[in-house]
């Protein structure tokens, strides 16, 4: 399914935002989930490490996104 989101990165918020910028530069739509911030907005505190986030892309862009990430130095990539 083309509209399914797939995880391309999980780790620090700073790196997630950097990766999001790289995806944007390459014309790939992405979503950054910051679970701690989401929980605070909802009115409760999630049991996650401060500053942890995940980056998702649509499944149709997954292979291209992973190829781009492999070319980045020092990227911690979780498939």
C-alpha distances in whole Angstrom, upper triangle without the diagonal:
4,6,6,9,11,15,17,20,22,26,28,28,30,27,24,26,27,23,22,25,24,20,22,24,22,20,17,16,16,17,20,21,25,25,29,29,26,28,32,30,30,33,33,33,30,31,30,31,32,31,28,24,21,18,15,12,9,7,8,11,12,14,16,17,18,20,22,22,24,26,27,30,31,27,26,23,21,18
4,6,8,10,14,15,19,21,25,27,26,28,26,22,23,24,21,19,22,21,17,18,21,18,16,13,12,13,15,18,20,23,24,28,28,25,28,31,29,29,33,33,33,30,31,30,31,32,29,27,23,19,17,13,10,6,5,5,9,10,12,14,14,16,18,19,20,22,24,25,28,29,25,25,22,20,18
4,6,9,13,15,18,20,23,25,24,26,24,21,22,23,20,18,21,20,17,17,20,18,16,13,11,12,12,16,17,21,21,25,25,22,25,27,26,25,29,29,29,27,29,27,29,29,27,24,21,17,15,11,9,6,7,8,10,11,14,15,15,17,19,20,21,23,25,25,29,29,25,25,21,20,18
4,7,10,13,16,17,21,23,22,25,23,19,21,22,19,18,21,20,17,18,21,19,17,14,12,12,12,15,15,19,19,23,23,21,23,26,25,24,28,28,27,25,26,24,26,27,25,22,19,15,13,10,8,6,6,8,10,10,13,15,14,16,19,19,19,22,24,24,27,27,23,22,19,17,15
4,7,9,12,14,17,19,19,21,19,16,17,19,16,14,18,17,14,16,19,17,16,12,10,9,9,11,12,15,16,20,20,18,20,23,22,22,26,25,25,22,23,21,23,23,21,18,15,11,10,6,5,5,6,9,9,9,12,14,12,13,17,17,17,19,22,21,24,24,20,19,16,14,12
4,6,9,11,15,18,17,20,17,14,17,18,14,14,17,17,14,16,19,17,16,13,12,10,10,11,12,16,16,20,21,19,21,24,24,24,27,26,25,22,23,20,21,23,20,17,14,10,8,5,5,6,6,9,9,7,10,12,10,11,14,15,14,16,19,19,21,21,17,16,13,11,9
4,6,8,11,14,14,17,14,11,14,15,12,12,16,15,13,16,19,17,17,14,13,10,9,10,10,13,14,18,19,17,20,22,23,23,26,24,23,20,20,17,18,19,17,14,11,7,6,4,7,9,9,12,11,8,11,13,10,10,14,14,12,14,17,17,19,18,14,12,9,8,7
4,7,10,13,13,15,12,10,13,13,9,10,14,12,11,14,16,15,16,12,12,10,10,10,12,14,16,19,20,19,22,24,24,25,28,27,25,22,22,19,19,20,17,14,11,8,6,6,7,10,10,13,10,8,10,11,8,7,11,11,9,11,14,13,15,15,11,10,6,6,6
4,7,9,10,12,9,7,11,11,8,10,13,12,12,15,17,16,17,14,14,11,11,9,10,12,14,16,18,18,20,22,23,24,26,25,22,19,19,16,15,16,14,11,8,6,5,7,10,13,14,16,14,11,13,14,10,9,13,12,9,11,14,13,14,12,9,7,5,5,7
4,7,9,11,9,7,11,12,11,12,15,15,15,18,20,20,21,17,17,13,12,10,9,10,11,14,15,16,17,19,21,22,24,22,19,16,16,12,12,13,11,7,6,4,6,9,12,16,16,19,17,15,17,18,14,13,16,16,13,15,17,15,16,14,10,8,7,6,9
4,7,9,7,7,10,12,11,13,15,16,16,19,21,21,22,20,19,15,14,11,11,10,11,13,15,16,17,19,21,22,23,21,18,16,15,11,9,10,8,5,6,6,9,12,15,19,20,23,20,18,20,20,16,16,18,17,14,16,18,15,15,12,10,8,9,9,12
4,5,5,6,9,10,11,12,14,15,16,18,20,21,23,20,20,16,14,11,11,9,12,12,13,15,17,18,19,21,22,21,18,16,15,11,9,9,6,5,6,8,10,14,17,21,22,25,22,20,22,22,18,18,20,18,15,17,19,16,15,13,11,10,11,12,16
4,5,5,6,9,10,10,12,14,15,16,18,20,21,19,17,14,12,9,9,7,10,10,11,13,15,16,17,19,21,20,17,15,16,12,10,9,5,5,5,8,9,13,16,20,22,24,21,20,22,22,18,18,21,19,16,19,20,17,17,15,13,12,13,14,17
4,5,5,6,9,10,11,13,14,15,17,19,20,19,18,15,14,11,12,11,14,14,14,16,19,19,20,22,24,23,20,19,19,16,13,11,8,9,9,11,11,15,17,21,23,25,22,21,23,22,18,18,20,18,15,18,18,15,15,13,12,12,14,16,19
4,5,5,6,8,10,10,12,14,15,17,18,17,17,14,13,11,12,12,15,16,16,18,20,21,22,24,26,25,22,20,20,17,14,13,10,9,9,10,10,13,15,19,21,23,19,18,19,19,15,15,17,14,11,14,15,11,12,10,8,9,10,13,16
4,5,5,6,9,10,10,12,14,15,16,14,14,10,10,7,9,9,12,14,14,15,18,19,20,22,24,23,21,19,19,15,14,13,10,9,6,6,6,10,12,16,18,20,17,16,18,17,13,14,16,14,11,15,16,13,14,13,10,10,10,12,14
4,5,5,6,9,10,10,12,14,15,14,13,10,10,7,10,10,14,15,14,16,19,19,19,22,24,24,22,20,21,18,16,15,11,11,9,9,8,12,13,17,20,21,18,17,19,18,14,16,18,15,13,17,17,14,15,15,12,13,14,15,18
4,5,5,6,9,10,11,13,14,13,14,12,12,11,13,14,17,18,18,19,22,23,23,26,28,27,25,23,24,20,19,17,13,13,12,12,10,13,14,18,20,21,18,17,19,17,13,14,16,13,11,14,14,11,12,12,10,12,13,15,18
4,5,5,6,9,10,11,12,11,11,9,10,9,13,14,17,19,19,19,22,24,24,26,28,28,26,23,24,20,19,18,15,14,11,10,8,10,11,15,17,18,14,13,15,13,10,11,12,10,8,11,12,9,11,11,9,10,10,13,14
4,5,5,6,9,10,11,9,9,6,8,7,11,13,16,18,17,18,21,22,22,24,26,26,25,23,24,21,20,19,15,14,11,10,7,9,10,13,16,16,13,13,15,14,10,12,14,12,11,14,15,13,15,15,12,14,13,15,16
4,5,5,6,9,10,10,10,9,11,11,14,16,19,21,19,20,24,24,24,26,29,29,27,26,27,24,22,21,17,17,14,14,11,13,13,16,18,19,15,16,17,15,12,14,15,12,12,15,15,12,15,16,13,16,15,18,19
4,5,5,6,9,9,10,10,12,13,16,18,21,23,22,23,26,27,27,29,32,31,30,28,29,25,24,23,19,18,16,14,11,13,12,15,17,17,13,14,15,12,9,11,12,8,9,12,11,9,12,14,12,14,14,17,18
4,5,5,6,5,7,7,10,11,15,17,20,23,22,22,25,27,26,28,31,31,29,27,28,25,24,24,20,19,16,13,10,10,9,11,14,13,10,11,12,10,7,10,11,8,9,13,12,12,15,16,13,15,14,16,16
4,5,5,5,6,8,11,12,16,18,21,23,22,22,26,27,25,28,31,31,30,28,30,27,26,25,21,20,17,16,12,12,11,13,16,15,12,14,15,13,10,14,15,12,13,16,16,15,18,19,17,19,17,19,20
4,6,8,10,11,14,15,19,21,25,26,25,25,29,30,29,31,34,34,33,31,33,29,28,27,23,23,20,18,15,15,14,16,18,17,14,15,16,13,11,14,14,11,13,16,14,13,17,19,17,19,19,21,21
4,6,9,11,14,16,20,22,25,28,27,27,30,31,30,32,35,35,34,32,33,30,29,29,25,24,21,19,15,15,12,14,16,14,11,13,13,9,9,12,11,9,11,14,13,13,17,19,17,19,18,20,20
4,7,9,13,15,19,22,25,27,26,26,29,31,29,31,34,35,34,32,33,30,30,29,26,24,21,19,15,14,11,12,14,13,10,12,14,10,10,14,14,12,14,17,16,16,20,22,19,21,20,21,21
4,6,10,13,16,19,22,25,24,23,27,28,27,28,32,32,31,29,30,27,27,27,23,22,18,16,12,10,7,8,11,10,7,9,11,9,7,11,12,10,12,15,16,16,19,21,17,19,17,18,17
4,7,10,14,17,19,22,21,20,23,25,24,25,28,29,28,26,28,25,26,25,22,20,17,14,10,9,6,7,11,10,8,10,13,12,10,13,15,13,14,18,18,18,21,22,19,20,18,18,18
4,7,10,13,16,19,18,17,20,22,21,22,25,26,25,23,24,22,22,21,18,16,13,10,7,6,5,7,11,12,9,10,13,12,10,12,15,13,13,17,18,17,20,20,17,17,15,15,15
4,6,10,12,15,14,13,16,18,17,18,22,22,21,19,21,18,19,18,16,14,10,8,6,5,6,9,12,14,12,13,16,16,13,15,18,16,15,19,20,19,21,21,17,17,15,15,16
4,6,9,12,11,11,14,16,15,17,20,20,18,16,18,15,16,15,12,10,7,6,5,6,9,12,15,17,15,15,18,17,14,16,19,17,15,19,20,18,20,19,16,15,14,14,15
4,6,9,9,8,11,13,13,14,17,16,15,13,15,12,13,13,11,9,5,5,6,8,11,14,17,19,18,17,20,20,17,18,21,20,18,21,23,21,23,21,18,16,15,15,16
4,6,6,6,9,10,11,12,15,14,12,10,12,10,10,9,8,6,5,7,9,11,15,18,20,23,21,20,23,23,20,20,24,22,20,23,24,22,23,21,18,17,17,16,18
4,6,5,6,9,10,10,12,11,9,7,9,7,9,9,9,7,7,8,11,13,17,19,21,24,23,22,25,26,22,22,26,25,22,25,27,25,26,23,20,19,18,17,19
4,5,5,6,9,10,11,9,7,6,8,6,8,7,8,8,8,11,14,17,20,23,25,28,26,25,28,29,25,25,29,27,25,27,29,26,27,24,22,20,20,19,22
4,5,5,6,9,10,10,8,9,11,10,11,9,9,10,10,12,15,17,20,22,25,28,26,25,29,29,25,26,29,27,25,28,30,27,28,26,23,22,22,21,23
4,6,5,6,9,9,9,8,12,11,13,12,12,12,11,12,14,16,19,21,23,26,25,24,28,28,25,26,29,28,25,29,30,28,29,27,24,23,22,21,23
4,5,5,6,5,5,6,9,10,12,12,13,13,12,14,17,18,22,24,26,29,28,27,30,31,28,28,32,31,28,31,33,31,32,29,26,25,24,23,24
4,5,5,5,6,8,11,12,13,12,13,14,14,17,19,21,24,26,29,32,30,30,33,33,30,31,34,32,30,33,35,32,33,30,28,26,26,25,27
4,5,8,9,11,14,15,16,15,15,16,15,17,19,20,23,25,28,30,29,29,33,33,29,31,34,32,30,33,35,32,34,32,29,28,27,27,28
4,6,8,10,14,15,17,16,17,17,17,18,20,21,24,25,28,31,30,30,33,34,30,32,35,34,32,35,37,34,35,33,31,29,28,27,28
4,7,10,13,15,17,16,18,18,19,21,23,24,27,29,31,34,33,33,36,37,33,34,38,36,34,37,39,36,37,35,32,31,31,29,31
4,7,10,12,15,14,16,16,17,19,22,24,27,29,31,34,33,32,35,36,33,33,37,36,33,36,38,35,36,33,31,29,29,27,29
4,7,9,11,11,13,13,15,17,21,22,26,28,30,33,32,31,34,35,31,31,35,34,31,34,36,33,33,30,28,26,26,25,27
4,6,9,10,12,11,12,15,18,20,23,26,27,31,30,28,31,32,28,28,32,31,28,31,33,30,31,28,25,23,23,21,23
4,7,9,12,11,13,15,19,21,24,27,28,32,31,28,31,32,29,28,32,31,28,30,33,30,30,27,25,22,22,20,23
4,6,9,7,9,12,16,18,22,25,26,29,28,26,28,29,26,25,29,28,24,27,29,26,26,23,21,18,19,17,20
4,6,6,9,12,16,19,22,26,27,30,28,26,28,29,25,25,28,27,23,25,27,24,24,21,19,16,18,17,20
4,6,9,13,16,19,23,26,28,31,29,27,29,29,26,25,28,27,24,26,27,24,24,21,19,17,19,19,22
4,7,10,13,17,20,23,25,28,26,24,26,26,22,22,25,23,20,23,24,21,21,18,16,15,17,17,20
4,7,11,14,17,21,22,25,23,21,24,24,20,20,23,21,18,21,23,20,20,17,15,13,14,13,16
4,7,10,14,17,19,22,20,18,21,21,17,17,20,19,16,19,21,18,19,17,14,12,12,12,14
4,7,10,14,15,18,16,14,17,18,14,14,18,17,14,17,19,17,18,16,13,11,10,10,11
4,7,11,13,15,13,11,14,14,11,11,15,14,12,15,17,15,17,16,12,12,10,10,11
4,7,9,12,10,9,12,13,10,11,14,14,13,16,18,17,19,19,15,14,12,11,11
4,6,8,6,6,10,10,8,10,13,12,12,15,17,17,20,20,16,16,13,13,12
4,5,5,6,10,11,10,12,14,15,15,18,20,20,23,23,20,19,16,16,14
4,5,5,8,10,10,11,13,15,15,17,19,20,23,24,20,20,16,15,12
4,6,8,9,10,12,13,14,16,17,19,21,24,25,21,22,18,18,15
4,6,5,6,9,10,11,12,14,16,17,20,22,18,19,16,16,14
4,6,5,6,9,10,10,12,14,16,19,19,16,16,13,12,10
4,5,5,6,9,10,11,13,15,18,19,16,16,13,13,11
4,5,5,6,9,10,11,13,17,18,15,17,14,15,13
4,5,5,6,9,10,11,14,16,12,14,11,12,11
4,5,5,6,9,10,13,14,11,11,8,10,9
4,5,5,7,9,12,14,12,13,11,13,12
4,5,5,7,10,13,10,13,11,14,14
4,5,5,8,10,7,9,7,11,11
4,5,8,9,8,9,8,11,12
4,6,9,9,12,11,15,15
4,7,6,10,10,14,15
4,6,9,11,15,17
4,6,9,13,16
4,6,10,12
4,7,10
4,6
4
